[in-house]
Amino acid sequence: MTSKETKRKPDSGKQNEACGGYSLILHNDDVHNFDYVIEALVDICDHDYEQAIQCTLITHHKGSCDIRKGKFETLKQMKDALQQRELNSTIDILT
């Protein structure tokens, strides 16, 4: 995986309010293999297999990927679970 950052356009304000206004971002670490990250996204973030593959590839090529939008409390639990698996993630406020 690489260390470049993903540039994504934020959703409209109404969509931000509906999803909770926060985004969970997975960051590349050059340590874990694809299967490990895919499994974590399926287990923790409730991604289907194809979605997990896409997020893993984006993270690898762009350096980070928005893996989930929602309320802070929900994303914090996912972030903590990802960190328990030694995966780097942050929570950003959608603007």
C-alpha positions as CSV (number, residue, x, y, z in Angstrom):
1,M,0.0,0.0,0.0
2,T,1.2,3.6,-0.6
3,S,1.3,6.8,1.4
4,K,-0.6,9.3,-0.8
5,E,-3.8,10.9,0.4
6,T,-7.3,10.4,-1.2
7,K,-9.1,13.6,-2.3
8,R,-12.8,13.1,-2.1
9,K,-15.6,15.5,-2.6
10,P,-17.9,15.7,0.5
11,D,-21.6,14.8,0.2
12,S,-24.3,17.5,0.4
13,G,-25.2,18.8,3.8
14,K,-28.5,16.8,3.9
15,Q,-26.6,13.6,3.3
16,N,-24.1,14.5,6.0
17,E,-26.8,15.1,8.5
18,A,-28.5,11.9,7.6
19,C,-25.4,9.8,8.0
20,G,-24.1,11.6,11.2
21,G,-21.6,14.0,9.7
22,Y,-18.4,11.9,10.2
23,S,-16.2,9.8,8.1
24,L,-14.0,6.9,9.1
25,I,-10.8,6.9,7.1
26,L,-8.5,3.9,6.6
27,H,-4.8,4.9,6.1
28,N,-2.1,2.8,4.4
29,D,0.6,1.3,6.6
30,D,2.8,-0.8,4.2
31,V,2.6,-3.6,6.9
32,H,-0.6,-5.6,6.5
33,N,-1.4,-7.7,3.5
34,F,-4.6,-7.3,1.5
35,D,-6.4,-10.4,2.9
36,Y,-5.8,-9.2,6.5
37,V,-7.3,-5.7,5.7
38,I,-10.2,-7.1,3.7
39,E,-11.1,-9.5,6.5
40,A,-11.0,-6.6,9.0
41,L,-13.3,-4.4,6.9
42,V,-15.8,-7.3,6.5
43,D,-15.7,-8.1,10.2
44,I,-15.6,-4.7,11.7
45,C,-17.2,-2.3,9.2
46,D,-19.8,-4.8,7.8
47,H,-18.5,-4.4,4.3
48,D,-19.4,-7.1,1.7
49,Y,-16.3,-8.8,0.2
50,E,-16.3,-6.7,-3.0
51,Q,-16.6,-3.4,-1.1
52,A,-13.8,-4.4,1.2
53,I,-11.6,-5.2,-1.8
54,Q,-12.3,-1.9,-3.4
55,C,-11.5,0.0,-0.2
56,T,-8.3,-1.9,0.3
57,L,-7.2,-1.2,-3.3
58,I,-8.0,2.5,-3.0
59,T,-6.1,2.7,0.3
60,H,-3.1,0.9,-1.3
61,H,-3.0,3.2,-4.4
62,K,-4.1,6.5,-2.8
63,G,-2.9,6.2,0.7
64,S,-6.3,6.4,2.4
65,C,-9.9,5.7,1.8
66,D,-13.2,6.8,3.3
67,I,-14.5,3.4,4.5
68,R,-17.7,4.4,6.4
69,K,-19.8,7.5,7.1
70,G,-22.0,7.8,10.2
71,K,-22.4,9.0,13.7
72,F,-19.2,9.6,15.7
73,E,-20.1,7.0,18.4
74,T,-20.5,4.3,15.9
75,L,-17.4,5.1,14.0
76,K,-15.4,5.4,17.2
77,Q,-16.2,1.8,18.0
78,M,-15.1,0.7,14.5
79,K,-11.9,2.8,14.7
80,D,-11.0,1.2,18.1
81,A,-11.6,-2.3,16.6
82,L,-9.4,-1.5,13.6
83,Q,-6.7,-0.2,15.9
84,Q,-6.9,-3.4,17.9
85,R,-5.9,-5.1,14.6
86,E,-3.1,-2.5,14.2
87,L,-4.8,-0.8,11.3
88,N,-4.4,3.0,11.0
89,S,-7.6,5.0,10.9
90,T,-9.0,8.4,11.7
91,I,-12.4,10.0,12.0
92,D,-13.0,13.2,10.1
93,I,-15.8,15.7,10.2
94,L,-17.6,16.0,6.9
95,T,-17.9,19.5,5.6
